[in-house]
Amino acid sequence: MILSSIDIGSNAIRQIIVEIKPDGAWKILKKNRECIRLGTDVFNDGLIQPLTQKRLLLAFKKMARLNKKYKVEQNLAIATSAFRDAKNKKPILSAILKHSKIKIKVISGKKEAELIRRAVQHNLGSNPAPYLLIDIGGGSVELTHLQKNKIFYSQSFKWGMVRTLAEAKALSQKPQQILTAKLLHCKKDLPRAKFDIAVGTGGNFDALAKLKLSLLKKGPNTLITLVELENIYKKVSKTPHHQRVEKLKLKPDRIDVIEPAMFLTLYLMKKYHIKKIKIPGTGLKEGAILSLL
């Protein structure tokens, strides 16, 4: 069976096509990433602009062709924070369905956290010790307390990095200042448990895993200690934005969001006295595949 899932985030759109084996395992046939930052439009004026709409249609036509090429039997396309907030999403969703035959489901922050939780537990297995799942997206951040396959706490916050950058620009502040203010404002809403470890998901953590290898010259990149993260943060912060693609090998749409994402991660790790964070390289699109199964 061939399945496809599409994660329509606020920073980028990511598609994965997999072949499901008889034992339930899967083989990745194709990965596709479209650099369309929906959050830049939506978090500034609440609308997806005409030029972005055209790019969306072209991207979904391409993804539809990939689905046809790989003979996909089932497809699930899910949209998160940017589409949730877009005032003009209905006609855009209709246009995408008409031209690509791909139906997009706009999900809540709670549902997003649930799909990510499913992917992480499928990857890591049952863990008796409590851990904090941190998903940092472009429009929202999901925090989940997991233990023994049970959710003890889950909350979605409007702290996404693209959203934070838009707010910082509007207020002539640094993104770190915006995040600090939000964290203090929501202090009472944060989890109150003690955690042995954190697990990070999303594009920022995938980029962070690669940065560990390139900047610190050591592995494994699936596990980063607090000290290592502090060192990476210092090195990235000292590298000007215009040099981050060449020197750090970051994607163009990652150069401005990675720094505040690390700042937020460091804040949470220090708050909960967490010494290391796992980066399993799985997330929402894998959770969507599991929901299809």
Residue frames as qw, qx, qy, qz and C-alpha x, y, z in Angstrom:
[[0.000, 0.888, 0.459, 0.000, 0.00, 0.00, 0.00],
 [0.422, 0.231, 0.011, 0.877, 1.30, 3.45, -0.95],
 [0.221, -0.845, -0.455, 0.174, 0.38, 6.39, 1.31],
 [0.360, 0.419, -0.004, 0.834, 1.11, 10.12, 1.15],
 [0.303, -0.793, -0.436, 0.298, 0.88, 12.83, 3.78],
 [0.317, 0.569, 0.070, 0.755, 1.29, 16.58, 3.41],
 [0.412, -0.608, -0.407, 0.543, 2.09, 18.89, 6.33],
 [0.219, 0.731, 0.227, 0.605, 1.08, 22.46, 5.45],
 [0.526, -0.489, -0.361, 0.595, 2.98, 24.50, 8.01],
 [0.006, 0.965, 0.150, -0.215, 3.44, 28.20, 8.55],
 [0.242, -0.724, 0.472, 0.440, 7.07, 28.09, 7.39],
 [0.169, 0.353, -0.791, -0.470, 7.04, 25.37, 4.72],
 [0.877, 0.096, 0.062, -0.468, 4.98, 22.55, 3.19],
 [0.081, -0.450, 0.887, 0.067, 6.37, 19.03, 3.44],
 [0.879, 0.141, -0.124, -0.438, 5.18, 15.89, 1.69],
 [0.229, -0.403, 0.886, -0.003, 6.18, 12.30, 2.31],
 [0.835, 0.181, -0.275, -0.441, 5.23, 9.26, 0.22],
 [0.296, -0.427, 0.836, -0.175, 5.75, 5.83, 1.77],
 [0.678, 0.055, -0.654, -0.330, 5.24, 2.18, 0.93],
 [0.639, -0.421, 0.436, -0.474, 3.68, 0.19, 3.75],
 [0.278, 0.281, -0.917, -0.051, 5.11, -3.30, 4.25],
 [0.659, -0.311, -0.623, -0.284, 3.01, -6.31, 5.40],
 [0.564, -0.284, -0.603, 0.488, 4.48, -6.02, 8.92],
 [0.184, -0.914, -0.345, 0.106, 3.39, -2.38, 9.20],
 [0.455, -0.489, 0.199, 0.717, 6.86, -0.90, 8.66],
 [0.512, 0.826, 0.221, -0.082, 7.28, 1.59, 5.84],
 [0.626, -0.033, 0.305, 0.717, 9.82, 2.56, 3.23],
 [0.111, 0.776, 0.074, -0.617, 10.13, 6.21, 2.19],
 [0.656, 0.441, 0.492, 0.366, 9.71, 6.55, -1.56],
 [0.303, 0.565, 0.180, 0.746, 9.77, 10.34, -1.88],
 [0.278, -0.652, -0.376, 0.597, 10.18, 13.47, 0.22],
 [0.272, 0.582, 0.329, 0.692, 9.20, 16.88, -1.13],
 [0.287, -0.590, -0.371, 0.657, 9.48, 20.30, 0.47],
 [0.231, 0.717, 0.363, 0.549, 7.92, 23.53, -0.80],
 [0.360, -0.196, -0.305, 0.859, 9.35, 26.76, 0.62],
 [0.153, -0.609, -0.387, -0.675, 6.12, 28.74, 0.94],
 [0.209, -0.106, -0.610, 0.757, 6.04, 30.77, 4.15],
 [0.214, -0.643, -0.625, -0.388, 2.30, 31.19, 4.67],
 [0.455, -0.643, -0.442, 0.429, 2.85, 32.73, 8.08],
 [0.295, -0.118, 0.087, 0.944, 4.47, 35.84, 6.63],
 [0.196, -0.374, -0.471, -0.774, 1.15, 36.73, 5.01],
 [0.519, -0.565, -0.609, -0.200, -1.25, 35.54, 7.68],
 [0.561, -0.504, -0.416, 0.508, 0.53, 36.77, 10.79],
 [0.216, -0.053, 0.046, 0.974, 0.84, 40.28, 9.34],
 [0.342, 0.036, -0.079, -0.935, -2.68, 40.95, 8.05],
 [0.585, 0.103, 0.654, -0.469, -4.67, 37.74, 8.49],
 [0.768, 0.538, 0.077, -0.339, -4.85, 36.93, 4.77],
 [0.679, -0.081, 0.569, 0.456, -3.05, 34.67, 2.31],
 [0.161, 0.674, -0.173, -0.700, -2.08, 37.07, -0.46],
 [0.786, 0.539, 0.020, -0.304, -2.77, 36.50, -4.20],
 [0.389, 0.663, -0.639, -0.026, 0.89, 35.80, -5.09],
 [0.257, -0.311, 0.868, -0.289, 1.14, 33.21, -2.30],
 [0.760, 0.243, 0.420, -0.431, -2.13, 31.66, -3.47],
 [0.700, 0.610, -0.302, -0.216, -0.66, 31.16, -6.95],
 [0.161, 0.544, -0.809, 0.154, 2.43, 29.54, -5.47],
 [0.541, -0.104, 0.714, -0.431, 0.21, 27.28, -3.36],
 [0.826, 0.402, 0.138, -0.370, -1.73, 26.09, -6.40],
 [0.553, 0.629, -0.544, -0.048, 1.48, 25.33, -8.30],
 [0.117, -0.438, 0.836, -0.308, 2.89, 23.47, -5.29],
 [0.655, 0.046, 0.624, -0.423, -0.21, 21.31, -4.88],
 [0.792, 0.518, -0.140, -0.291, -0.36, 20.52, -8.58],
 [0.329, 0.583, -0.736, 0.100, 3.23, 19.28, -8.25],
 [0.324, -0.243, 0.819, -0.407, 2.36, 17.19, -5.19],
 [0.802, 0.268, 0.288, -0.450, -0.66, 15.76, -7.01],
 [0.676, 0.575, -0.438, -0.144, 1.64, 14.71, -9.87],
 [0.059, 0.462, -0.844, 0.266, 3.95, 13.01, -7.36],
 [0.616, -0.017, 0.620, -0.487, 0.98, 11.16, -5.86],
 [0.831, 0.444, -0.001, -0.335, 0.04, 9.97, -9.35],
 [0.438, 0.631, -0.640, 0.009, 3.62, 9.01, -10.25],
 [0.006, -0.317, 0.887, -0.336, 4.03, 6.85, -7.14],
 [0.519, -0.256, -0.721, -0.380, 0.48, 5.46, -7.41],
 [0.090, -0.113, 0.627, -0.765, -0.60, 6.74, -4.02],
 [0.279, -0.396, -0.853, -0.194, -3.71, 4.97, -2.73],
 [0.335, -0.829, -0.444, 0.061, -4.52, 7.28, 0.17],
 [0.365, 0.372, -0.128, 0.844, -3.45, 10.86, 0.84],
 [0.364, -0.796, -0.445, 0.189, -3.90, 13.05, 3.92],
 [0.328, 0.449, -0.043, 0.830, -3.11, 16.77, 3.72],
 [0.433, -0.730, -0.476, 0.230, -3.26, 18.68, 7.00],
 [0.223, 0.654, -0.038, 0.722, -2.91, 22.41, 7.60],
 [0.523, -0.398, -0.538, 0.528, -1.91, 23.99, 10.89],
 [0.220, -0.586, -0.347, 0.698, -1.55, 27.43, 12.45],
 [0.027, -0.218, 0.298, 0.929, -1.34, 29.71, 9.38],
 [0.251, -0.274, -0.727, -0.577, -4.40, 28.20, 7.72],
 [0.282, -0.553, -0.730, 0.287, -6.22, 28.14, 11.07],
 [0.157, -0.589, -0.230, 0.759, -5.78, 31.92, 11.31],
 [0.106, -0.003, 0.510, 0.853, -6.27, 32.83, 7.62],
 [0.399, 0.392, 0.375, -0.739, -9.54, 34.74, 7.10],
 [0.602, 0.491, -0.262, -0.573, -9.70, 33.77, 3.43],
 [0.266, -0.308, 0.910, 0.075, -8.89, 30.06, 3.78],
 [0.658, 0.319, 0.616, -0.293, -12.21, 28.66, 2.49],
 [0.655, 0.713, -0.033, -0.250, -11.94, 29.82, -1.16],
 [0.126, 0.694, -0.704, -0.085, -8.25, 28.87, -1.22],
 [0.456, -0.146, 0.866, -0.145, -8.96, 25.37, 0.07],
 [0.706, 0.500, 0.411, -0.287, -11.69, 25.02, -2.57],
 [0.465, 0.792, -0.324, -0.229, -9.36, 26.19, -5.34],
 [0.102, -0.524, 0.845, 0.015, -6.65, 23.71, -4.30],
 [0.593, 0.116, 0.768, -0.211, -9.20, 20.88, -4.25],
 [0.656, 0.666, 0.165, -0.315, -10.52, 21.88, -7.67],
 [0.433, 0.790, -0.415, -0.129, -7.13, 22.12, -9.38],
 [0.113, 0.514, -0.842, 0.115, -5.19, 19.33, -7.63],
 [0.786, -0.215, -0.492, -0.305, -7.91, 17.02, -6.28],
 [0.468, 0.012, -0.682, 0.562, -6.16, 17.23, -2.90],
 [0.445, -0.759, -0.314, -0.356, -8.49, 17.93, 0.01],
 [0.292, 0.347, -0.533, 0.714, -6.87, 19.77, 2.90],
 [0.576, -0.639, -0.509, -0.026, -8.00, 19.29, 6.46],
 [0.043, 0.645, -0.323, 0.691, -7.35, 22.22, 8.80],
 [0.695, -0.328, -0.618, 0.169, -6.65, 20.76, 12.24],
 [0.414, -0.887, -0.010, -0.206, -6.66, 22.23, 15.73],
 [0.078, 0.706, -0.630, 0.313, -3.57, 22.68, 17.87],
 [0.686, -0.303, 0.567, -0.340, -4.80, 19.83, 20.07],
 [0.935, 0.307, 0.159, -0.078, -5.11, 17.48, 17.09],
 [0.488, 0.751, -0.406, 0.181, -1.69, 18.59, 15.86],
 [0.252, -0.604, 0.679, -0.332, -0.12, 17.69, 19.21],
 [0.851, -0.056, 0.448, -0.269, -1.89, 14.30, 19.16],
 [0.859, 0.508, -0.064, 0.016, -0.54, 13.38, 15.70],
 [0.259, 0.737, -0.551, 0.292, 2.99, 14.44, 16.69],
 [0.551, -0.442, 0.609, -0.360, 2.69, 12.41, 19.91],
 [0.943, 0.163, 0.237, -0.169, 1.66, 9.37, 17.89],
 [0.693, 0.643, -0.286, 0.156, 4.67, 9.70, 15.58],
 [0.024, -0.698, 0.613, -0.370, 7.13, 10.16, 18.45],
 [0.692, -0.293, 0.573, -0.327, 5.84, 7.20, 20.43],
 [0.932, 0.351, 0.060, -0.071, 5.90, 5.04, 17.30],
 [0.525, 0.698, -0.406, 0.270, 9.55, 6.04, 16.81],
 [0.012, -0.576, 0.648, -0.498, 10.78, 5.88, 20.42],
 [0.542, -0.202, -0.815, 0.030, 8.43, 3.30, 21.88],
 [0.555, -0.754, -0.291, -0.198, 6.89, 3.38, 25.35],
 [0.368, 0.400, -0.478, 0.690, 8.97, 5.29, 27.88],
 [0.520, -0.579, -0.608, 0.159, 8.18, 4.85, 31.57],
 [0.370, -0.343, -0.209, 0.837, 10.01, 8.05, 32.48],
 [0.216, 0.867, 0.367, -0.257, 8.25, 11.41, 32.04],
 [0.457, -0.056, 0.329, 0.825, 9.43, 13.49, 29.10],
 [0.210, 0.720, 0.189, -0.634, 8.51, 16.84, 27.61],
 [0.543, 0.383, 0.584, 0.466, 7.62, 16.80, 23.92],
 [0.007, -0.694, -0.002, 0.720, 8.40, 20.15, 22.28],
 [0.529, 0.457, 0.565, 0.437, 7.18, 20.86, 18.76],
 [0.088, -0.632, 0.005, 0.770, 8.27, 24.25, 17.43],
 [0.496, 0.541, 0.593, 0.331, 6.47, 25.29, 14.28],
 [0.247, 0.297, 0.200, 0.900, 6.11, 28.50, 12.33],
 [0.322, -0.544, -0.236, -0.738, 2.79, 29.51, 13.84],
 [0.731, -0.567, 0.033, -0.378, 2.48, 27.54, 17.06],
 [0.177, 0.423, -0.836, 0.302, 4.40, 25.61, 19.69],
 [0.833, -0.315, -0.291, -0.349, 2.97, 22.43, 21.18],
 [0.030, -0.467, 0.773, -0.429, 4.10, 21.24, 24.62],
 [0.857, -0.179, -0.319, -0.363, 3.10, 17.74, 25.74],
 [0.327, -0.501, 0.737, -0.316, 3.89, 15.78, 28.91],
 [0.838, 0.137, -0.438, -0.295, 4.16, 12.09, 28.01],
 [0.208, -0.436, 0.823, -0.298, 4.71, 9.06, 30.21],
 [0.336, 0.049, 0.934, -0.110, 3.94, 5.36, 29.66],
 [0.058, 0.305, 0.767, 0.561, 1.97, 6.09, 26.47],
 [0.117, -0.779, -0.604, 0.123, -0.28, 8.50, 28.35],
 [0.188, 0.545, 0.061, 0.815, -0.73, 12.24, 27.89],
 [0.377, -0.531, -0.570, 0.501, -0.75, 14.09, 31.21],
 [0.007, 0.767, 0.101, -0.633, -0.64, 17.58, 29.70],
 [0.476, 0.268, 0.537, 0.643, -0.90, 19.03, 26.19],
 [0.067, 0.844, 0.259, -0.465, -1.19, 22.66, 25.15],
 [0.554, 0.459, 0.337, 0.607, -0.77, 24.63, 21.92],
 [0.223, -0.746, -0.133, 0.613, 0.65, 28.15, 22.21],
 [0.512, 0.830, 0.161, 0.149, 0.84, 30.91, 19.58],
 [0.423, -0.772, 0.334, 0.337, 4.61, 31.12, 19.93],
 [0.849, 0.346, 0.288, 0.278, 5.57, 29.91, 16.44],
 [0.533, -0.341, 0.190, 0.751, 8.79, 31.32, 15.04],
 [0.210, 0.388, 0.475, 0.761, 7.34, 32.95, 11.90],
 [0.283, -0.825, -0.443, -0.206, 4.58, 34.49, 14.02],
 [0.572, -0.666, -0.105, 0.467, 7.16, 35.68, 16.56],
 [0.462, -0.025, 0.300, 0.834, 9.31, 37.26, 13.83],
 [0.021, 0.627, 0.492, 0.604, 6.28, 39.14, 12.47],
 [0.432, -0.843, -0.320, 0.007, 5.42, 40.45, 15.94],
 [0.617, -0.447, 0.041, 0.647, 9.03, 41.41, 16.63],
 [0.341, 0.243, 0.376, 0.827, 9.22, 43.39, 13.39],
 [0.156, -0.755, -0.464, -0.436, 5.94, 45.19, 14.12],
 [0.528, -0.832, -0.157, 0.056, 7.13, 46.17, 17.62],
 [0.360, 0.786, -0.389, 0.319, 10.78, 46.82, 16.64],
 [0.618, -0.588, 0.482, -0.198, 11.97, 44.24, 19.14],
 [0.148, 0.394, -0.899, -0.123, 14.11, 41.12, 19.04],
 [0.724, -0.140, -0.563, -0.373, 12.28, 37.79, 18.70],
 [0.494, -0.055, -0.745, 0.445, 13.86, 36.69, 21.99],
 [0.118, -0.033, 0.369, -0.921, 12.17, 39.62, 23.75],
 [0.637, -0.075, -0.267, -0.719, 8.78, 38.65, 22.32],
 [0.718, -0.063, -0.692, -0.036, 9.24, 35.03, 23.41],
 [0.279, 0.018, -0.667, 0.691, 10.34, 35.99, 26.91],
 [0.351, -0.051, 0.181, -0.917, 7.24, 38.16, 27.35],
 [0.736, -0.056, -0.427, -0.522, 4.97, 35.36, 26.09],
 [0.612, -0.009, -0.756, 0.234, 6.57, 32.77, 28.36],
 [0.068, 0.007, -0.568, 0.820, 6.15, 34.98, 31.40],
 [0.507, -0.043, -0.043, -0.860, 2.55, 35.77, 30.46],
 [0.836, -0.029, -0.397, -0.377, 1.70, 32.06, 30.12],
 [0.092, 0.441, -0.808, 0.378, 3.78, 30.89, 33.08],
 [0.545, -0.093, 0.606, -0.572, 0.79, 29.51, 34.95],
 [0.850, 0.327, 0.008, -0.413, -0.30, 27.52, 31.87],
 [0.408, 0.551, -0.727, -0.026, 2.99, 25.65, 31.45],
 [0.854, -0.169, -0.491, -0.034, 3.38, 22.03, 32.62],
 [0.377, -0.772, 0.351, -0.373, 4.36, 21.66, 36.28],
 [0.988, -0.147, 0.020, 0.048, 5.89, 18.19, 36.22],
 [0.315, -0.702, 0.579, 0.270, 9.55, 17.18, 36.42],
 [0.856, 0.491, -0.079, -0.143, 11.05, 15.71, 33.26],
 [0.781, -0.337, 0.395, 0.347, 14.00, 13.39, 32.74],
 [0.394, -0.059, 0.571, 0.717, 14.41, 14.32, 29.08],
 [0.422, 0.603, 0.094, -0.670, 12.93, 16.42, 26.27],
 [0.550, 0.234, 0.702, 0.387, 12.03, 15.34, 22.75],
 [0.125, 0.591, -0.081, -0.793, 12.11, 17.93, 19.95],
 [0.517, 0.390, 0.712, 0.273, 10.14, 17.72, 16.69],
 [0.298, 0.910, 0.195, -0.212, 9.67, 19.97, 13.68],
 [0.684, 0.646, -0.016, 0.338, 11.89, 21.51, 11.03],
 [0.081, -0.889, 0.345, -0.290, 13.87, 23.63, 13.47],
 [0.717, -0.482, 0.500, -0.057, 14.99, 20.56, 15.42],
 [0.899, 0.308, 0.235, 0.204, 15.84, 18.69, 12.22],
 [0.411, 0.821, -0.164, 0.361, 18.06, 21.64, 11.27],
 [0.409, -0.782, 0.407, -0.236, 19.54, 21.71, 14.76],
 [0.925, -0.155, 0.339, 0.080, 20.53, 18.04, 14.45],
 [0.753, 0.532, 0.068, 0.381, 22.51, 18.87, 11.29],
 [0.036, 0.902, -0.236, 0.360, 24.10, 21.89, 12.97],
 [0.733, -0.588, 0.342, -0.022, 25.48, 19.67, 15.73],
 [0.898, 0.116, 0.276, 0.324, 27.39, 17.63, 13.16],
 [0.531, 0.688, 0.077, 0.489, 28.67, 20.63, 11.19],
 [0.090, -0.873, 0.188, -0.442, 29.50, 22.99, 14.07],
 [0.622, -0.626, 0.428, -0.195, 30.53, 20.65, 16.89],
 [0.466, 0.503, -0.718, -0.122, 31.95, 17.90, 14.65],
 [0.050, -0.140, 0.947, -0.285, 30.50, 15.10, 16.74],
 [0.589, -0.249, -0.544, -0.543, 27.52, 12.79, 16.97],
 [0.209, 0.422, 0.817, 0.333, 25.05, 11.46, 17.53],
 [0.091, -0.118, -0.116, -0.982, 22.87, 14.20, 16.12],
 [0.495, -0.459, -0.632, -0.380, 19.75, 12.50, 17.48],
 [0.603, -0.663, -0.376, 0.235, 20.71, 13.59, 21.01],
 [0.290, 0.615, -0.142, 0.719, 21.89, 17.05, 22.06],
 [0.490, -0.431, -0.543, 0.528, 22.90, 18.03, 25.59],
 [0.099, -0.951, -0.261, 0.136, 22.14, 21.38, 27.16],
 [0.409, -0.648, 0.306, 0.565, 25.82, 22.37, 26.98],
 [0.429, 0.107, 0.661, 0.606, 26.00, 21.41, 23.30],
 [0.151, 0.785, 0.559, 0.219, 22.88, 23.40, 22.52],
 [0.236, -0.905, -0.048, 0.350, 24.32, 26.45, 24.29],
 [0.437, -0.393, 0.494, 0.642, 27.48, 26.16, 22.16],
 [0.334, 0.399, 0.694, 0.497, 25.51, 25.82, 18.93],
 [0.005, -0.904, -0.427, 0.041, 23.33, 28.79, 19.89],
 [0.314, -0.774, 0.157, 0.527, 26.40, 30.98, 20.45],
 [0.406, -0.137, 0.631, 0.647, 27.93, 29.99, 17.12],
 [0.222, 0.601, 0.678, 0.359, 24.72, 30.58, 15.16],
 [0.123, -0.917, -0.303, 0.227, 24.05, 33.90, 16.91],
 [0.333, -0.656, 0.296, 0.609, 27.48, 35.16, 15.89],
 [0.362, 0.101, 0.704, 0.603, 26.90, 34.28, 12.23],
 [0.279, 0.325, -0.017, -0.904, 25.15, 37.07, 10.27],
 [0.710, 0.374, 0.466, -0.374, 21.92, 36.07, 8.51],
 [0.604, 0.703, -0.228, -0.298, 23.38, 36.61, 5.04],
 [0.185, 0.562, -0.806, -0.005, 26.14, 34.09, 5.79],
 [0.612, -0.174, 0.662, -0.397, 24.01, 31.33, 7.31],
 [0.890, 0.378, 0.041, -0.250, 23.17, 29.59, 4.04],
 [0.615, 0.619, -0.470, 0.134, 26.78, 29.30, 2.94],
 [0.048, 0.535, -0.721, 0.438, 28.53, 28.87, 6.30],
 [0.464, -0.142, 0.707, -0.514, 25.91, 26.90, 8.22],
 [0.122, -0.028, -0.904, -0.408, 24.27, 25.12, 5.26],
 [0.270, 0.397, 0.672, -0.563, 20.82, 26.22, 6.40],
 [0.251, 0.572, 0.677, 0.389, 17.86, 26.48, 4.04],
 [0.095, 0.342, 0.081, 0.931, 16.98, 30.12, 3.19],
 [0.502, -0.567, -0.264, -0.597, 13.69, 29.90, 5.10],
 [0.801, -0.410, -0.389, 0.197, 15.48, 28.55, 8.18],
 [0.512, 0.288, -0.266, 0.764, 18.14, 31.24, 8.70],
 [0.157, -0.464, 0.153, -0.858, 15.93, 33.61, 10.70],
 [0.762, -0.420, -0.142, -0.472, 13.76, 31.15, 12.66],
 [0.814, 0.011, -0.525, 0.247, 16.45, 28.79, 13.95],
 [0.249, 0.306, -0.479, 0.784, 17.92, 31.26, 16.46],
 [0.483, -0.316, 0.232, -0.783, 14.68, 32.08, 18.35],
 [0.896, -0.106, -0.345, -0.259, 13.78, 28.37, 18.20],
 [0.662, 0.118, -0.574, 0.467, 17.00, 27.52, 20.03],
 [0.069, -0.341, 0.372, -0.861, 16.38, 30.34, 22.51],
 [0.730, -0.271, -0.034, -0.627, 12.95, 28.90, 23.35],
 [0.889, -0.009, -0.456, 0.028, 14.35, 25.38, 23.66],
 [0.428, 0.247, -0.552, 0.672, 17.10, 26.55, 26.00],
 [0.357, -0.363, 0.233, -0.829, 14.55, 28.41, 28.13],
 [0.866, -0.206, -0.153, -0.429, 12.39, 25.30, 28.53],
 [0.814, 0.102, -0.510, 0.259, 15.33, 22.98, 29.20],
 [0.226, 0.292, -0.509, 0.778, 16.69, 25.30, 31.89],
 [0.531, -0.353, 0.088, -0.765, 13.26, 25.85, 33.43],
 [0.934, -0.178, -0.065, -0.304, 12.73, 22.11, 33.86],
 [0.400, -0.646, 0.650, 0.027, 16.39, 21.26, 34.55],
 [0.933, 0.297, 0.201, -0.027, 16.50, 19.01, 31.48],
 [0.418, -0.628, 0.504, 0.421, 20.07, 18.06, 30.51],
 [0.182, -0.164, 0.789, 0.563, 19.46, 16.52, 27.08],
 [0.614, 0.439, 0.171, -0.633, 16.98, 16.53, 24.23],
 [0.530, 0.075, 0.796, 0.284, 16.26, 13.76, 21.73],
 [0.398, 0.516, -0.210, -0.728, 15.61, 14.60, 18.08],
 [0.666, 0.083, 0.741, -0.014, 13.92, 11.57, 16.48],
 [0.001, 0.229, -0.601, -0.766, 13.50, 13.19, 13.06],
 [0.068, -0.432, -0.859, -0.267, 9.78, 12.44, 12.99],
 [0.098, 0.186, 0.289, -0.934, 6.72, 14.61, 13.42],
 [0.524, 0.353, 0.288, -0.719, 3.39, 15.69, 12.02],
 [0.600, 0.398, -0.469, -0.511, 3.62, 14.18, 8.54],
 [0.279, 0.154, -0.945, 0.070, 4.60, 10.79, 10.02],
 [0.262, 0.174, 0.709, -0.631, 1.75, 11.08, 12.51],
 [0.599, 0.371, -0.063, -0.706, -0.58, 11.64, 9.56],
 [0.490, 0.279, -0.788, -0.249, 0.68, 8.42, 7.95],
 [0.058, -0.006, -0.925, 0.375, -0.01, 6.53, 11.17],
 [0.442, 0.274, 0.416, -0.746, -3.53, 7.98, 11.33],
 [0.618, 0.343, -0.425, -0.565, -4.16, 6.64, 7.81],
 [0.367, 0.170, -0.914, 0.029, -3.02, 3.21, 8.95]]
